[in-house]
Amino acid sequence: MWRTGRVLAGLAIALFLLLTPPAVASGAVDTAVEVVAQQPNPTPPAQPAADERQRLAIGVTGVVLIGLVLLSRKARKKPVFFVKRKK
């Protein structure tokens, strides 16, 4: 049981370190304010695709962790869900 907990904790920490945004991971925070002349119609940066991929990766990681917990409970012959059925 301790081994399973350690593996799951190590996996969670590794995924957290791999999936953090670069600004958070490096600890760099911009506090300077710059004034730049803008064009009349500035185009927005194309970053939503990266955010969407990160959200998808976090969601898949969550589902995998929940599945691992349920499988480990089943392997130890513990109740998978805490709701008891009447037979």
C-alpha positions in Angstrom: 0.0 0.0 0.0 2.8 2.4 0.8 4.5 1.5 -2.4 1.4 2.4 -4.4 1.1 5.7 -2.5 4.7 6.6 -3.2 4.4 5.8 -6.9 1.2 7.8 -7.3 2.8 10.8 -5.4 5.9 10.6 -7.5 3.8 10.5 -10.7 1.8 13.5 -9.5 4.9 15.5 -8.7 6.6 14.6 -12.0 3.5 15.6 -14.0 3.2 18.8 -12.1 6.8 19.7 -12.8 6.5 18.8 -16.5 3.2 20.6 -17.1 3.8 23.9 -15.3 3.9 27.0 -17.5 7.4 28.4 -18.2 6.8 31.6 -16.3 5.8 29.7 -13.1 8.5 27.0 -13.5 11.4 29.5 -13.9 10.1 31.9 -11.2 10.4 34.9 -13.6 7.9 37.6 -13.0 7.8 40.8 -15.0 7.1 43.9 -12.9 8.4 46.5 -15.4 5.9 48.5 -17.4 6.8 49.3 -21.0 5.0 51.8 -23.2 5.0 50.7 -26.8 3.3 52.5 -29.7 0.5 50.4 -31.0 -0.8 49.8 -34.4 -4.4 50.7 -35.1 -5.6 47.1 -35.2 -3.3 44.9 -33.1 -3.6 41.2 -33.7 -4.1 39.0 -30.6 -1.4 36.4 -30.0 -2.2 32.8 -31.0 -1.9 31.1 -27.6 -5.3 29.5 -26.9 -4.0 26.3 -28.6 -1.3 25.8 -26.0 -3.7 26.5 -23.1 -6.2 24.0 -24.5 -3.5 21.3 -24.8 -2.4 21.9 -21.2 -6.0 21.7 -20.0 -6.4 18.5 -21.9 -3.2 17.0 -20.4 -4.3 17.9 -16.9 -7.7 16.4 -17.5 -6.2 13.1 -18.8 -3.8 13.0 -15.9 -6.7 13.3 -13.5 -8.6 10.6 -15.1 -5.6 8.3 -15.1 -4.9 8.9 -11.4 -8.5 8.2 -10.5 -8.4 5.0 -12.6 -5.1 3.9 -10.8 -6.7 4.5 -7.4 -9.8 2.5 -8.3 -7.7 -0.3 -9.8 -5.4 -0.4 -6.8 -8.4 -0.6 -4.5 -9.8 -3.5 -6.5 -6.5 -5.3 -6.5 -6.4 -5.1 -2.7 -10.0 -6.4 -2.6 -11.3 -3.3 -1.0 -14.7 -1.7 -2.0 -14.1 0.4 -5.1 -17.0 2.6 -4.4 -18.1 3.4 -0.8 -21.8 2.8 -1.6 -22.9 -0.6 -0.6 -25.4 -2.5 -2.8 -28.1 -4.7 -1.5 -28.2 -8.0 -3.2 
